[in-house]
Amino acid sequence: METAERDQLKQLLLAGHHDFWIKLTEATRGANDFEQLFFLSSLRKKAVARQHSRTKTPVPPLRIAFLSGSNVYPLHEIIEHLLETEEIAYELFTGEYDNYVAEILEEGGAFYQFQPQVIFLLPGPQRCSYSEDMFDPREVVQAAADAISSQLLDLCRIAHERTGGEVILGNFPLPARRDPGPLRVRTLASDWNFRKWVNLELGLKAPEWVQICDLEYMACRRGAIASQDPRGWFESKQPCSPALQVDIARELVRLISALRQPVKKLLALDLDNTLWGGEVAEDGLEGIEIGDTSPRGEAFKAFQKFVLTLKQRGVLLAVCSKNDRALALEPFERHPEMVLRAQDFVAFQANWEPKSDNLRTIAAELNLGLDSFVFVDDNPAEIEIVRQFTPEVTTILLPPDPAEYVGRLQDCGCFETHRITPEDRQRTGQYRAEAERKAALSSAANMDVYLESLAMKAFVREFRPTDVGRLAQLINKSNQFNLTTKRRTEAEVRALIGEADHIAFSVRLEDRFGDYGLISIVIGSVLGPEIEIDTWLMSCRVLKRQVEELALNTIAQLAKARQCVRLIGVYLPTVKNEMVRDFYPRMGFEPDSVTPAAGRYALDLRSYHLRPTKIRLEPESDESS
């Protein structure tokens, strides 16, 4: 960080200027040096002490516990700073040095009194080595390695079962020094192989509520020697070098953020000099660079291959290009070296309109928020236009050399997820089927005829373990048709399964064009004669398909089965859910107490009659999962 930038931040702080937080966040995101981040953290603390705090959306803080086999200071300072600048509300519990085993086993201790929702467990590498004879039989050494991984996962299980919290478990960086030379790869007892085996076991055996904070990878990326700090260990029990501590803090905050914030959904791509070299309108089909006949052509082909892997992981692909549409389509249809084809894209905007306008058009067509978009282009001017006119879109400027394209996209972190659901893998097909539905709607005589023609089938079922990943994903990404926008981690979703004082169910929908997947969720608390609905959300892809009526019928039937006579619907307005502001009145609820900050509505079940729909309700079956 330049001296001028430091001075500017200090001046903004002293002046109490609102730009201080904007500049502090920008500087934090660009800083990879421990000293810089520690300096920025100190400025943040001074701003808070001066009561110069940023305006925050009131959300319940996430309770995070940090247990470690090393000294948690100053690593926890960097973690707190990153959480603050990313506007993640939190409370932090820090355990004592190398006391995590006792803290997890002591059921009435301070750790459990804190009731953490997220537990970060960072065991010390000193606990991961083989202390017996290096030439012991492989089976003996392997049993010792398996025991270490099992012990750690058992601690995670105990902590999870007693708190319901998600666990983020740090694995072990590999040793950096040469000893024992060539023997390191010839025996499982070397620290190199032993730690690799333990790390592999942790990753492969970790249950779904455990995420791995991959220190092995981070240390490899930064450099093994640069990641170690023997002096720091002996003097103050630091877990690693300051540089690696920065990497750990950033990765931890990414993992925490992913628990309640969705990854990006759509990758919008330029064409010329992005998916191929040259300009198809000028160079013609034969003149563009793509394929294995040149180094540049091979680089563009490698980039397309990586983009295709994103589609296979559930990322939607779109074209956003200034081009003649017919010419832009030609490489996808006729060039033999192209990896991507037209059917891989859910939207294809190739025209001479501003790319910011085309991105808005794509968002409207697909009913997606622009904040779920990533736009990639090689032209800095186009990137700047998109940044100015559609600031919600995340932009990536490609470097001059196409050999670096894959790395730039791999490192953006926009599409990282710890789980890929079946719905993710089918997403492109689902959006293509939606285009066919829209075509059918345009030719239908009226809405009733159209809905009848869809031959819709719904599968309603209470929460079950196999659906937890998709349930949490939908809860944490739905914004528009979401009455309260209440977020839940996978552990919190799992805790609702079989709860007698809650109703919690999901709706899946199919029609003659295909399977929508899991598209609606309702969660309510049973409060004596009432059920209060704190979560009611639905994918916007099924708007006006009568799923709302089907869901309300289900809520009413579940409520009556519990002898409840009233439903209470809660609406909490956000900047994105305006479309459901009058949802409860439209569904027959009467206002109970309504203010600008919240709406509370009631429905008397004693006079409620099931609403007719064109959806055939199917019985639950494993085949529908």
ZIRA-V835695 format. One record per pair of residues at least 4 apart in sequence whose C-alpha atoms are under 7 Angstrom apart, sorted by the first residue. I is the first residue (numbers start at 1). GAP is how many residues later the second one is. If there is no record, write none. Layout:
# ZIRA-V835695
i=I gap=GAP
i=I gap=GAP
This chain:
# ZIRA-V835695
i=1 gap=4
i=1 gap=35
i=2 gap=4
i=3 gap=4
i=4 gap=4
i=5 gap=4
i=6 gap=4
i=7 gap=4
i=8 gap=4
i=9 gap=4
i=9 gap=11
i=10 gap=4
i=11 gap=4
i=12 gap=4
i=12 gap=5
i=12 gap=7
i=12 gap=8
i=13 gap=4
i=13 gap=7
i=13 gap=34
i=16 gap=36
i=19 gap=4
i=20 gap=4
i=21 gap=4
i=21 gap=33
i=22 gap=4
i=23 gap=4
i=24 gap=4
i=25 gap=4
i=25 gap=60
i=26 gap=4
i=27 gap=4
i=28 gap=9
i=28 gap=12
i=31 gap=5
i=31 gap=6
i=32 gap=214
i=33 gap=4
i=33 gap=210
i=34 gap=4
i=34 gap=208
i=34 gap=209
i=34 gap=212
i=35 gap=4
i=36 gap=4
i=37 gap=4
i=37 gap=41
i=38 gap=4
i=38 gap=40
i=39 gap=4
i=40 gap=4
i=41 gap=4
i=41 gap=40
i=42 gap=4
i=43 gap=4
i=44 gap=4
i=45 gap=4
i=46 gap=4
i=47 gap=4
i=47 gap=5
i=47 gap=6
i=48 gap=4
i=48 gap=5
i=59 gap=30
i=60 gap=29
i=61 gap=28
i=61 gap=29
i=61 gap=30
i=62 gap=27
i=62 gap=28
i=62 gap=29
i=62 gap=55
i=63 gap=27
i=63 gap=28
i=63 gap=29
i=63 gap=53
i=63 gap=54
i=63 gap=55
i=64 gap=26
i=64 gap=27
i=64 gap=28
i=64 gap=29
i=64 gap=52
i=64 gap=53
i=64 gap=54
i=64 gap=55
i=65 gap=27
i=65 gap=28
i=65 gap=29
i=65 gap=51
i=65 gap=53
i=65 gap=54
i=65 gap=55
i=66 gap=27
i=66 gap=28
i=66 gap=29
i=66 gap=53
i=66 gap=54
i=66 gap=55
i=67 gap=27
i=67 gap=28
i=67 gap=33
i=67 gap=53
i=67 gap=54
i=67 gap=55
i=68 gap=4
i=68 gap=27
i=68 gap=29
i=68 gap=30
i=68 gap=32
i=68 gap=53
i=68 gap=54
i=68 gap=55
i=69 gap=28
i=69 gap=29
i=69 gap=30
i=69 gap=31
i=69 gap=53
i=69 gap=54
i=69 gap=55
i=70 gap=27
i=70 gap=28
i=70 gap=54
i=70 gap=167
i=70 gap=168
i=70 gap=169
i=71 gap=26
i=71 gap=166
i=71 gap=167
i=71 gap=168
i=72 gap=4
i=73 gap=4
i=74 gap=4
i=75 gap=4
i=75 gap=170
i=76 gap=4
i=77 gap=4
i=78 gap=4
i=78 gap=171
i=79 gap=4
i=79 gap=170
i=80 gap=4
i=81 gap=4
i=82 gap=4
i=82 gap=171
i=83 gap=4
i=83 gap=5
i=83 gap=170
i=84 gap=4
i=95 gap=5
i=99 gap=4
i=100 gap=4
i=101 gap=4
i=102 gap=4
i=103 gap=6
i=103 gap=8
i=104 gap=51
i=104 gap=55
i=107 gap=5
i=108 gap=4
i=108 gap=5
i=109 gap=4
i=110 gap=4
i=111 gap=4
i=115 gap=48
i=116 gap=47
i=116 gap=49
i=117 gap=47
i=117 gap=48
i=117 gap=49
i=118 gap=47
i=118 gap=48
i=118 gap=49
i=119 gap=46
i=119 gap=47
i=119 gap=48
i=119 gap=49
i=120 gap=47
i=120 gap=48
i=120 gap=49
i=121 gap=47
i=121 gap=48
i=121 gap=49
i=122 gap=47
i=122 gap=48
i=123 gap=47
i=124 gap=115
i=125 gap=47
i=128 gap=67
i=129 gap=62
i=129 gap=65
i=129 gap=66
i=130 gap=59
i=134 gap=55
i=134 gap=56
i=136 gap=4
i=136 gap=5
i=137 gap=4
i=138 gap=4
i=138 gap=50
i=139 gap=4
i=140 gap=4
i=141 gap=4
i=141 gap=47
i=141 gap=48
i=142 gap=4
i=143 gap=4
i=144 gap=4
i=145 gap=4
i=145 gap=49
i=145 gap=52
i=145 gap=53
i=146 gap=4
i=146 gap=52
i=147 gap=4
i=148 gap=4
i=149 gap=4
i=149 gap=49
i=149 gap=52
i=149 gap=53
i=150 gap=4
i=151 gap=4
i=152 gap=4
i=153 gap=4
i=153 gap=53
i=154 gap=4
i=155 gap=4
i=156 gap=4
i=156 gap=11
i=157 gap=4
i=158 gap=4
i=159 gap=4
i=160 gap=4
i=160 gap=5
i=160 gap=6
i=160 gap=7
i=164 gap=327
i=164 gap=328
i=164 gap=331
i=165 gap=326
i=166 gap=43
i=166 gap=44
i=166 gap=325
i=167 gap=42
i=167 gap=43
i=167 gap=44
i=168 gap=42
i=168 gap=43
i=168 gap=44
i=168 gap=45
i=169 gap=41
i=169 gap=42
i=169 gap=43
i=169 gap=44
i=170 gap=42
i=170 gap=43
i=170 gap=44
i=170 gap=45
i=171 gap=28
i=171 gap=41
i=171 gap=42
i=171 gap=43
i=171 gap=44
i=171 gap=45
i=172 gap=23
i=172 gap=27
i=172 gap=43
i=172 gap=44
i=173 gap=42
i=173 gap=43
i=173 gap=46
i=174 gap=18
i=174 gap=21
i=174 gap=42
i=175 gap=16
i=175 gap=17
i=175 gap=49
i=176 gap=48
i=176 gap=49
i=180 gap=4
i=183 gap=4
i=184 gap=6
i=184 gap=8
i=184 gap=9
i=185 gap=8
i=188 gap=5
i=188 gap=6
i=189 gap=4
i=189 gap=5
i=190 gap=4
i=191 gap=4
i=192 gap=4
i=193 gap=4
i=194 gap=4
i=195 gap=4
i=196 gap=4
i=197 gap=4
i=198 gap=4
i=199 gap=4
i=200 gap=4
i=201 gap=4
i=202 gap=4
i=203 gap=9
i=206 gap=4
i=209 gap=281
i=209 gap=282
i=213 gap=38
i=213 gap=39
i=214 gap=4
i=215 gap=4
i=216 gap=4
i=217 gap=4
i=218 gap=4
i=218 gap=29
i=219 gap=4
i=219 gap=5
i=219 gap=8
i=219 gap=25
i=220 gap=4
i=222 gap=4
i=222 gap=5
i=223 gap=4
i=224 gap=4
i=226 gap=15
i=227 gap=13
i=227 gap=14
i=227 gap=16
i=227 gap=17
i=228 gap=12
i=228 gap=13
i=229 gap=4
i=229 gap=11
i=229 gap=12
i=230 gap=4
i=231 gap=4
i=232 gap=4
i=232 gap=5
i=232 gap=6
i=233 gap=4
i=233 gap=5
i=233 gap=6
i=240 gap=4
i=240 gap=5
i=241 gap=4
i=242 gap=4
i=243 gap=4
i=244 gap=4
i=245 gap=4
i=246 gap=4
i=247 gap=4
i=248 gap=4
i=249 gap=4
i=250 gap=4
i=251 gap=4
i=252 gap=4
i=253 gap=4
i=254 gap=4
i=255 gap=4
i=257 gap=4
i=258 gap=4
i=259 gap=230
i=260 gap=216
i=260 gap=227
i=260 gap=228
i=260 gap=229
i=261 gap=215
i=261 gap=216
i=262 gap=211
i=262 gap=214
i=262 gap=215
i=263 gap=151
i=263 gap=152
i=263 gap=153
i=263 gap=154
i=264 gap=108
i=264 gap=109
i=264 gap=110
i=264 gap=150
i=264 gap=151
i=265 gap=50
i=265 gap=51
i=265 gap=107
i=265 gap=108
i=266 gap=49
i=266 gap=50
i=266 gap=51
i=266 gap=106
i=266 gap=107
i=266 gap=108
i=267 gap=48
i=267 gap=49
i=267 gap=50
i=267 gap=51
i=267 gap=106
i=267 gap=107
i=267 gap=108
i=268 gap=49
i=268 gap=50
i=268 gap=51
i=268 gap=52
i=268 gap=106
i=268 gap=107
i=268 gap=108
i=269 gap=49
i=269 gap=50
i=269 gap=51
i=269 gap=106
i=269 gap=107
i=269 gap=108
i=270 gap=4
i=270 gap=49
i=270 gap=50
i=270 gap=51
i=270 gap=106
i=270 gap=107
i=271 gap=4
i=271 gap=5
i=271 gap=50
i=272 gap=4
i=272 gap=5
i=272 gap=6
i=272 gap=7
i=272 gap=8
i=273 gap=4
i=273 gap=5
i=273 gap=6
i=273 gap=105
i=274 gap=103
i=274 gap=104
i=275 gap=25
i=275 gap=29
i=276 gap=12
i=276 gap=13
i=276 gap=14
i=276 gap=24
i=277 gap=11
i=277 gap=12
i=277 gap=13
i=277 gap=20
i=278 gap=5
i=278 gap=10
i=278 gap=11
i=279 gap=4
i=279 gap=9
i=280 gap=4
i=280 gap=5
i=280 gap=8
i=280 gap=47
i=280 gap=48
i=281 gap=46
i=283 gap=4
i=283 gap=5
i=284 gap=4
i=285 gap=46
i=289 gap=7
i=289 gap=8
i=290 gap=7
i=290 gap=8
i=290 gap=10
i=290 gap=11
i=290 gap=47
i=290 gap=48
i=291 gap=6
i=291 gap=7
i=291 gap=10
i=291 gap=46
i=292 gap=5
i=292 gap=6
i=293 gap=4
i=294 gap=4
i=295 gap=4
i=296 gap=4
i=296 gap=106
i=297 gap=4
i=298 gap=4
i=299 gap=4
i=299 gap=103
i=299 gap=104
i=300 gap=4
i=300 gap=102
i=301 gap=4
i=301 gap=38
i=302 gap=4
i=303 gap=4
i=303 gap=102
i=303 gap=103
i=304 gap=4
i=304 gap=35
i=304 gap=36
i=305 gap=4
i=305 gap=34
i=306 gap=4
i=306 gap=100
i=307 gap=4
i=308 gap=4
i=308 gap=32
i=309 gap=4
i=310 gap=4
i=310 gap=5
i=311 gap=4
i=311 gap=5
i=311 gap=6
i=312 gap=113
i=313 gap=107
i=313 gap=111
i=313 gap=112
i=314 gap=110
i=314 gap=111
i=314 gap=112
i=314 gap=113
i=316 gap=30
i=316 gap=112
i=317 gap=27
i=317 gap=28
i=317 gap=29
i=318 gap=27
i=318 gap=28
i=318 gap=29
i=318 gap=30
i=319 gap=28
i=319 gap=29
i=319 gap=30
i=319 gap=31
i=320 gap=28
i=320 gap=29
i=320 gap=30
i=320 gap=35
i=320 gap=38
i=320 gap=39
i=321 gap=28
i=321 gap=29
i=321 gap=30
i=321 gap=34
i=322 gap=28
i=322 gap=29
i=322 gap=30
i=322 gap=31
i=323 gap=5
i=323 gap=27
i=323 gap=28
i=323 gap=29
i=324 gap=4
i=324 gap=26
i=324 gap=27
i=325 gap=4
i=325 gap=25
i=325 gap=26
i=326 gap=4
i=328 gap=22
i=329 gap=4
i=330 gap=4
i=331 gap=4
i=331 gap=7
i=332 gap=6
i=332 gap=8
i=332 gap=9
i=332 gap=10
i=333 gap=8
i=340 gap=4
i=346 gap=82
i=346 gap=85
i=346 gap=86
i=347 gap=15
i=349 gap=9
i=353 gap=4
i=353 gap=5
i=354 gap=4
i=355 gap=4
i=355 gap=31
i=356 gap=4
i=356 gap=29
i=356 gap=30
i=356 gap=33
i=356 gap=34
i=357 gap=4
i=358 gap=4
i=359 gap=4
i=360 gap=4
i=361 gap=4
i=362 gap=4
i=363 gap=4
i=363 gap=5
i=363 gap=6
i=363 gap=7
i=364 gap=4
i=367 gap=173
i=367 gap=174
i=370 gap=22
i=370 gap=23
i=371 gap=21
i=371 gap=22
i=373 gap=20
i=373 gap=21
i=374 gap=19
i=374 gap=20
i=374 gap=21
i=375 gap=18
i=375 gap=19
i=375 gap=20
i=375 gap=21
i=376 gap=19
i=376 gap=20
i=376 gap=21
i=376 gap=22
i=377 gap=6
i=377 gap=19
i=377 gap=20
i=377 gap=21
i=378 gap=19
i=378 gap=20
i=378 gap=21
i=379 gap=4
i=380 gap=4
i=380 gap=17
i=381 gap=4
i=382 gap=4
i=383 gap=4
i=383 gap=12
i=383 gap=14
i=384 gap=4
i=385 gap=4
i=386 gap=4
i=386 gap=5
i=387 gap=4
i=398 gap=7
i=398 gap=10
i=399 gap=5
i=399 gap=6
i=404 gap=4
i=405 gap=4
i=406 gap=4
i=407 gap=4
i=408 gap=4
i=420 gap=4
i=421 gap=4
i=421 gap=48
i=421 gap=49
i=422 gap=4
i=423 gap=4
i=423 gap=94
i=426 gap=4
i=427 gap=4
i=428 gap=4
i=429 gap=4
i=430 gap=4
i=430 gap=85
i=430 gap=86
i=431 gap=4
i=432 gap=4
i=433 gap=4
i=433 gap=80
i=433 gap=81
i=434 gap=4
i=435 gap=4
i=436 gap=4
i=437 gap=4
i=438 gap=4
i=439 gap=4
i=440 gap=4
i=441 gap=9
i=444 gap=5
i=444 gap=6
i=445 gap=4
i=446 gap=4
i=447 gap=4
i=448 gap=4
i=449 gap=4
i=450 gap=4
i=451 gap=94
i=451 gap=163
i=452 gap=162
i=454 gap=57
i=454 gap=58
i=455 gap=56
i=455 gap=57
i=456 gap=53
i=456 gap=54
i=456 gap=55
i=456 gap=159
i=456 gap=160
i=457 gap=52
i=457 gap=53
i=457 gap=54
i=457 gap=158
i=457 gap=159
i=457 gap=160
i=457 gap=161
i=458 gap=49
i=458 gap=50
i=458 gap=51
i=458 gap=52
i=458 gap=157
i=458 gap=158
i=458 gap=159
i=458 gap=160
i=459 gap=48
i=459 gap=49
i=459 gap=50
i=459 gap=158
i=459 gap=159
i=459 gap=160
i=459 gap=161
i=460 gap=45
i=460 gap=46
i=460 gap=47
i=460 gap=48
i=460 gap=160
i=461 gap=44
i=461 gap=45
i=461 gap=46
i=461 gap=159
i=462 gap=42
i=462 gap=43
i=462 gap=44
i=463 gap=4
i=463 gap=34
i=463 gap=41
i=463 gap=42
i=463 gap=43
i=464 gap=4
i=464 gap=33
i=465 gap=29
i=467 gap=4
i=468 gap=4
i=468 gap=22
i=468 gap=25
i=468 gap=26
i=469 gap=4
i=469 gap=21
i=470 gap=4
i=471 gap=4
i=472 gap=4
i=472 gap=16
i=472 gap=17
i=472 gap=18
i=472 gap=21
i=473 gap=4
i=474 gap=4
i=475 gap=12
i=475 gap=13
i=476 gap=11
i=476 gap=12
i=478 gap=4
i=478 gap=59
i=479 gap=6
i=479 gap=97
i=479 gap=98
i=480 gap=96
i=480 gap=97
i=480 gap=99
i=481 gap=56
i=481 gap=57
i=481 gap=58
i=481 gap=59
i=481 gap=96
i=481 gap=98
i=481 gap=99
i=482 gap=54
i=482 gap=55
i=482 gap=56
i=482 gap=95
i=483 gap=52
i=483 gap=53
i=483 gap=54
i=483 gap=87
i=483 gap=88
i=483 gap=89
i=483 gap=97
i=484 gap=50
i=484 gap=51
i=484 gap=86
i=484 gap=87
i=484 gap=88
i=486 gap=49
i=488 gap=4
i=488 gap=5
i=489 gap=4
i=490 gap=4
i=491 gap=4
i=492 gap=4
i=501 gap=24
i=501 gap=25
i=502 gap=22
i=502 gap=23
i=502 gap=24
i=503 gap=20
i=503 gap=21
i=503 gap=22
i=504 gap=18
i=504 gap=19
i=504 gap=20
i=505 gap=16
i=505 gap=17
i=505 gap=18
i=506 gap=12
i=506 gap=14
i=506 gap=15
i=506 gap=16
i=507 gap=11
i=507 gap=12
i=507 gap=13
i=507 gap=14
i=508 gap=8
i=508 gap=9
i=508 gap=10
i=508 gap=11
i=509 gap=6
i=509 gap=7
i=509 gap=8
i=509 gap=9
i=510 gap=4
i=510 gap=5
i=510 gap=6
i=511 gap=4
i=519 gap=19
i=519 gap=20
i=520 gap=17
i=520 gap=18
i=520 gap=19
i=521 gap=15
i=521 gap=16
i=521 gap=17
i=522 gap=13
i=522 gap=14
i=522 gap=15
i=523 gap=10
i=523 gap=11
i=523 gap=12
i=523 gap=13
i=524 gap=7
i=524 gap=8
i=524 gap=9
i=524 gap=10
i=524 gap=11
i=525 gap=6
i=525 gap=7
i=525 gap=8
i=526 gap=4
i=526 gap=5
i=526 gap=6
i=527 gap=4
i=529 gap=34
i=529 gap=35
i=529 gap=36
i=529 gap=37
i=530 gap=34
i=530 gap=35
i=530 gap=36
i=530 gap=37
i=530 gap=38
i=531 gap=28
i=531 gap=33
i=531 gap=35
i=531 gap=36
i=531 gap=37
i=532 gap=35
i=532 gap=36
i=532 gap=37
i=533 gap=35
i=533 gap=36
i=533 gap=37
i=534 gap=36
i=546 gap=4
i=546 gap=67
i=547 gap=4
i=548 gap=4
i=549 gap=4
i=549 gap=62
i=549 gap=64
i=550 gap=4
i=550 gap=63
i=551 gap=4
i=552 gap=4
i=553 gap=4
i=553 gap=57
i=553 gap=58
i=554 gap=4
i=555 gap=4
i=556 gap=4
i=556 gap=49
i=557 gap=4
i=558 gap=4
i=559 gap=4
i=559 gap=5
i=560 gap=4
i=560 gap=5
i=565 gap=39
i=565 gap=40
i=565 gap=41
i=566 gap=36
i=566 gap=37
i=566 gap=38
i=566 gap=39
i=567 gap=35
i=567 gap=36
i=567 gap=37
i=568 gap=32
i=568 gap=33
i=568 gap=34
i=568 gap=35
i=569 gap=15
i=569 gap=31
i=569 gap=32
i=569 gap=33
i=570 gap=29
i=570 gap=30
i=570 gap=31
i=571 gap=27
i=571 gap=28
i=571 gap=29
i=572 gap=25
i=572 gap=26
i=572 gap=27
i=573 gap=4
i=573 gap=5
i=573 gap=24
i=573 gap=25
i=574 gap=4
i=582 gap=4
i=583 gap=4
i=584 gap=4
i=584 gap=5
i=584 gap=17
i=585 gap=4
i=585 gap=5
i=588 gap=15
i=589 gap=12
i=589 gap=13
i=589 gap=14
i=590 gap=11
i=590 gap=12
i=590 gap=13
i=591 gap=9
i=591 gap=10
i=591 gap=11
i=592 gap=8
i=592 gap=9
i=592 gap=10
i=593 gap=6
i=593 gap=7
i=593 gap=8
i=594 gap=4
i=594 gap=5
i=594 gap=6
i=595 gap=4
i=604 gap=4
